[in-house]
Amino acid sequence: ELSAILHGIRTDGGIQELVPFLSRFVGMGLTAKKNLLRTEMCRKLVKVFDAMLDNSNLHLDLHLHQMFTPVGTCVVAKKLSNSPYDDHWSLREEAARCLIKACDIYGEQYTTMKPRVIKILTQQALRIDRPPPTQYGGIVGISLFGPRAVDAFLLPLARAYWERWEMELMAVAKFGEGGGNALREYELSMCQQALLNAIGIFMQN
């Protein structure tokens, strides 16, 4: 059922009048605290935004602001699930890809859009005091902008991040894998992999 709805949003040329409703649906849905802890609900709302972006017949200009920051929250939020086993990692990447897609479509028309996304990612996520899931979202988001963004915003931080993560991993190993240590180790390893992927993007340039 969801796939059929998304297909309709993505391809139907006669739903412009629904854009205000859909924009509010996505924006308000992603700002509701109860939804931000439901990974799959957030994923569905991000997919609606993505489908809207794919429909070249829709004019989202006046409504992007309603969805932009809420979708950005799905990239950098400290917590997107009540369960540590929910795949919030892929949700963060999906949300980041939507923001980059919006920049590609509307960036020339709205020149502050790309700097705004980069500001969200760097100021809210790319800080050493942020939790690993937030750092992960920032790294993935910046890497999706390509090698120049990686060079400008990730490479200067790479060594400090890596050393910090290695220290934390050593502490986890010292105290064993009980309690939340196994989860912490997994979170740190996800950040390390994201950074390695970003460096790979830079190296391929």
C-alpha positions as CSV (number, residue, x, y, z in Angstrom):
1,E,0.0,0.0,0.0
2,L,2.8,2.4,0.9
3,S,4.6,1.7,-2.4
4,A,1.5,2.5,-4.3
5,I,1.0,5.8,-2.5
6,L,4.6,6.7,-3.1
7,H,4.4,5.8,-6.7
8,G,1.4,8.1,-7.1
9,I,3.2,11.0,-5.4
10,R,6.2,10.4,-7.6
11,T,4.4,10.2,-10.9
12,D,1.0,11.9,-10.8
13,G,1.1,15.2,-12.5
14,G,-2.3,16.4,-11.0
15,I,-1.6,16.5,-7.3
16,Q,-0.2,20.0,-7.0
17,E,-3.1,21.0,-4.8
18,L,-2.0,18.3,-2.3
19,V,1.5,19.7,-1.9
20,P,0.5,22.0,1.1
21,F,-1.1,19.0,2.9
22,L,1.8,16.6,2.1
23,S,4.3,19.2,3.2
24,R,2.6,19.7,6.6
25,F,2.2,15.9,6.9
26,V,5.9,15.4,6.5
27,G,7.0,18.4,8.6
28,M,4.7,17.9,11.5
29,G,5.1,14.1,11.5
30,L,8.9,14.5,11.8
31,T,8.7,17.1,14.6
32,A,6.4,15.0,16.7
33,K,8.5,13.6,19.5
34,K,6.7,10.3,19.6
35,N,7.5,9.8,15.9
36,L,11.1,10.7,16.2
37,L,11.5,7.5,18.3
38,R,9.8,5.4,15.7
39,T,12.4,4.6,13.0
40,E,10.0,3.1,10.5
41,M,7.5,6.0,10.8
42,C,10.3,8.5,10.2
43,R,11.4,6.4,7.2
44,K,8.0,6.5,5.7
45,L,7.8,10.3,6.0
46,V,11.2,10.8,4.5
47,K,10.1,8.6,1.6
48,V,7.1,10.9,1.0
49,F,9.5,13.8,0.8
50,D,11.7,11.9,-1.6
51,A,8.8,11.0,-3.8
52,M,7.7,14.7,-3.9
53,L,11.2,15.7,-5.0
54,D,11.1,13.1,-7.8
55,N,7.9,14.5,-9.3
56,S,9.0,17.2,-11.7
57,N,5.4,18.4,-12.0
58,L,5.2,19.5,-8.4
59,H,6.3,23.0,-7.4
60,L,7.6,22.7,-3.8
61,D,9.2,26.1,-3.7
62,L,6.9,27.6,-1.1
63,H,6.8,24.5,1.1
64,L,10.3,23.2,1.3
65,H,11.0,25.1,4.5
66,Q,8.3,23.0,6.2
67,M,10.1,19.8,5.5
68,F,13.8,20.8,5.3
69,T,14.7,21.1,9.0
70,P,12.6,18.1,10.1
71,V,14.2,15.9,7.5
72,G,17.6,17.3,8.7
73,T,16.7,16.2,12.2
74,C,16.5,12.6,10.9
75,V,20.2,12.9,9.9
76,V,21.6,14.4,13.1
77,A,19.2,13.5,15.9
78,K,20.8,11.9,19.0
79,K,18.2,9.2,19.1
80,L,15.7,8.0,16.5
81,S,14.5,4.8,18.1
82,N,13.4,3.3,21.4
83,S,15.3,0.2,20.5
84,P,19.1,0.0,19.9
85,Y,18.4,-2.7,17.3
86,D,16.3,-0.6,14.9
87,D,18.2,0.4,11.8
88,H,18.3,4.2,12.3
89,W,21.6,4.2,10.5
90,S,20.1,3.7,7.0
91,L,17.3,6.2,7.9
92,R,20.0,8.9,8.5
93,E,21.5,8.2,5.1
94,E,18.1,8.2,3.4
95,A,17.3,11.6,5.0
96,A,20.7,13.0,4.0
97,R,20.2,11.8,0.4
98,C,16.9,13.7,0.3
99,L,18.5,16.9,1.5
100,I,21.2,16.6,-1.2
101,K,18.6,15.9,-3.8
102,A,16.7,19.0,-2.8
103,C,19.9,21.0,-3.1
104,D,20.5,19.6,-6.5
105,I,17.0,20.5,-7.7
106,Y,16.5,23.9,-6.0
107,G,20.0,25.0,-5.1
108,E,20.4,27.4,-8.0
109,Q,17.0,29.0,-7.2
110,Y,17.7,29.1,-3.5
111,T,21.4,29.8,-3.1
112,T,21.4,29.5,0.7
113,M,20.0,26.0,0.7
114,K,23.3,24.1,0.3
115,P,25.1,26.2,2.9
116,R,22.2,25.7,5.3
117,V,22.4,21.9,5.0
118,I,26.2,22.0,5.5
119,K,25.7,24.3,8.5
120,I,23.3,21.8,10.0
121,L,25.7,18.9,9.5
122,T,28.8,20.7,10.7
123,Q,27.5,22.6,13.6
124,Q,25.1,20.1,15.0
125,A,26.8,16.8,14.1
126,L,30.5,17.2,13.3
127,R,31.6,17.9,16.9
128,I,33.7,15.7,19.1
129,D,31.2,16.0,22.0
130,R,28.3,14.7,19.9
131,P,27.1,11.1,20.4
132,P,28.2,8.6,17.7
133,P,24.8,8.4,15.9
134,T,24.8,12.1,15.4
135,Q,28.4,12.1,14.3
136,Y,27.6,9.3,11.8
137,G,24.8,11.4,10.3
138,G,27.1,14.4,9.9
139,I,29.8,12.3,8.2
140,V,27.4,10.5,5.9
141,G,25.7,13.8,5.0
142,I,28.9,15.7,4.2
143,S,30.3,12.8,2.2
144,L,27.3,12.8,0.0
145,F,28.2,16.3,-1.1
146,G,31.3,14.8,-2.7
147,P,35.1,15.0,-2.5
148,R,35.4,18.8,-2.1
149,A,33.1,18.7,0.9
150,V,35.0,15.8,2.4
151,D,38.2,17.7,1.9
152,A,36.9,20.9,3.5
153,F,34.9,19.6,6.4
154,L,35.9,16.0,7.2
155,L,39.6,15.6,6.5
156,P,40.6,18.3,9.0
157,L,38.7,16.4,11.7
158,A,39.6,12.9,10.7
159,R,42.6,12.3,12.9
160,A,41.0,13.7,16.0
161,Y,37.9,11.7,15.5
162,W,39.7,8.5,14.9
163,E,41.9,8.8,17.9
164,R,38.9,9.6,20.1
165,W,37.0,6.6,18.8
166,E,40.0,4.3,19.3
167,M,40.4,5.5,22.9
168,E,36.7,4.7,23.5
169,L,37.0,1.3,21.9
170,M,40.0,0.5,24.1
171,A,37.9,1.5,27.1
172,V,35.0,-0.7,26.0
173,A,37.4,-3.7,25.5
174,K,38.9,-3.1,28.9
175,F,35.5,-3.2,30.7
176,G,34.1,-6.1,28.6
177,E,31.1,-6.4,26.4
178,G,28.4,-6.5,29.0
179,G,25.6,-3.9,29.4
180,G,25.8,-1.1,26.9
181,N,29.4,-1.7,25.9
182,A,28.6,-3.9,22.9
183,L,26.2,-1.3,21.6
184,R,28.8,1.5,22.1
185,E,31.4,-0.6,20.3
186,Y,29.0,-1.0,17.4
187,E,28.1,2.7,17.3
188,L,31.8,3.6,17.2
189,S,32.5,1.1,14.4
190,M,29.7,2.6,12.3
191,C,31.3,6.0,12.7
192,Q,34.7,4.6,11.7
193,Q,33.3,2.9,8.6
194,A,31.4,6.1,7.6
195,L,34.7,8.1,7.9
196,L,36.6,5.5,5.9
197,N,33.9,5.6,3.2
198,A,34.2,9.4,3.1
199,I,38.0,9.2,2.7
200,G,37.4,6.7,-0.1
201,I,35.2,9.3,-1.9
202,F,37.9,11.8,-1.6
203,M,40.6,9.4,-2.8
204,Q,38.6,8.5,-5.9
205,N,38.5,12.1,-7.0
